[in-house]
């Protein structure tokens, strides 16, 4: 997973990184570590454990991602590749490089295309209130 994650294509928002946790807004809950440097994540991360050594995330960020992946696995009839790529996408918010930039991560078109190809046969729906796909 680390090899694929290192090739995960994310464009960080324009501007210089502050080096401290900056809440992303939108559907993402604020970081409890707002204003602090990314540090070792809590042991109770339910997903995105690859970032446990350094992240702004806590369980309030990883649990909704876990639910999204679990929902896609159980009712979305997604392939293993789709689930893997969807997990990487959901976990991008916990990447310490992203967590120190304002706004949500911007995803490269090539990654979007890979996810679309892998997940084109899966069933998705969106919760209108939370804007979470599942």
C-alpha positions in Angstrom: 0.0 0.0 0.0 2.9 2.4 0.8 4.2 2.1 -2.8 0.8 2.9 -4.2 0.3 5.7 -1.7 3.6 7.3 -2.7 2.4 7.4 -6.3 -1.0 8.9 -5.2 -1.3 12.1 -7.1 -2.5 15.0 -5.0 -2.1 18.7 -5.9 -1.7 20.7 -2.8 -3.5 24.0 -2.8 -1.6 27.0 -3.9 0.3 28.9 -1.2 3.0 28.0 1.2 2.4 25.3 3.8 2.3 26.7 7.3 3.7 23.4 8.6 0.8 23.2 11.1 -2.6 21.5 11.0 -5.1 23.5 9.1 -8.7 22.3 9.1 -10.0 21.5 5.6 -13.6 22.6 5.9 -16.5 21.2 3.8 -17.4 17.7 4.8 -14.3 17.3 6.8 -14.5 17.8 10.6 -12.0 20.3 12.0 -8.7 18.9 13.2 -8.4 18.8 17.0 -4.8 19.6 16.5 -5.5 22.8 14.7 -2.4 25.0 14.7 -0.1 22.2 15.9 2.4 20.4 13.8 1.4 17.0 12.5 2.3 14.4 15.1 2.0 10.8 15.8 -1.6 9.8 15.3 -3.7 8.2 18.0 -3.9 4.4 18.3 -7.6 4.5 17.7 -7.4 5.5 14.0 -10.0 3.3 12.4 -8.5 3.6 8.9 -5.6 5.4 7.3 -3.1 3.8 9.6 -0.3 4.4 7.1 -0.3 8.0 8.4 -0.2 7.0 12.1 3.5 8.1 12.4 2.6 11.7 11.4 -0.9 13.1 10.8 -3.4 15.8 11.8 -6.2 13.2 11.7 -7.9 11.5 14.6 -10.8 9.1 14.8 -13.3 11.8 13.9 -11.7 11.9 10.4 -11.0 8.2 9.9 -14.3 6.7 11.1 -16.4 8.4 8.4 -13.8 7.2 5.8 -14.1 3.6 7.2 -17.9 3.8 7.0 -17.7 4.9 3.4 -15.3 2.1 2.4 -17.3 -0.5 4.4 -20.6 0.7 2.8 -19.1 0.5 -0.6 -17.7 -3.0 0.1 -21.0 -4.4 1.5 -23.7 -2.7 -0.7 -21.8 -1.2 -3.5 -20.5 -4.4 -5.0 -17.1 -2.8 -5.6 -14.0 -4.7 -6.8 -11.0 -5.1 -4.6 -9.1 -2.5 -6.7 -12.0 0.0 -6.4 -12.0 -0.5 -2.6 -8.3 0.0 -2.4 -8.3 3.2 -4.5 -11.4 4.5 -2.7 -9.6 4.0 0.6 -6.6 5.9 -0.6 -8.8 8.7 -1.7 -10.7 8.9 1.6 -7.4 8.8 3.5 -5.8 11.6 1.5 -7.1 14.1 4.1 -4.8 12.4 6.7 -1.6 12.8 4.6 0.5 15.3 6.7 1.3 17.3 3.5 -2.4 17.8 2.8 -3.3 18.5 6.4 -1.1 21.6 6.5 -2.7 23.2 3.5 -5.9 25.2 3.5 -8.9 23.5 1.8 -9.6 20.0 0.7 -6.9 18.1 -1.3 -7.1 18.5 -5.1 -6.9 15.2 -6.8 -5.0 14.7 -10.1 -7.1 13.8 -13.2 -5.0 10.6 -13.7 -6.0 9.3 -10.2 -9.7 10.3 -10.8 -9.6 8.3 -14.1 -8.1 5.2 -12.3 -10.8 5.4 -9.6 -13.5 5.8 -12.3 -12.2 2.8 -14.2 -11.9 0.6 -11.1 -15.2 1.7 -9.6 -17.4 2.1 -12.8 -19.4 -1.0 -12.0 -19.9 -0.2 -8.3 -23.1 1.4 -6.9 -22.6 4.8 -5.3 -25.0 7.1 -3.5 -24.4 10.4 -1.7 -25.8 11.5 1.7 -27.0 15.0 0.9 -26.4 16.4 4.4 -22.8 15.1 4.8 -21.8 14.9 1.2 -20.3 11.5 1.9 -20.4 8.9 -0.9 -21.0 5.3 -0.1 
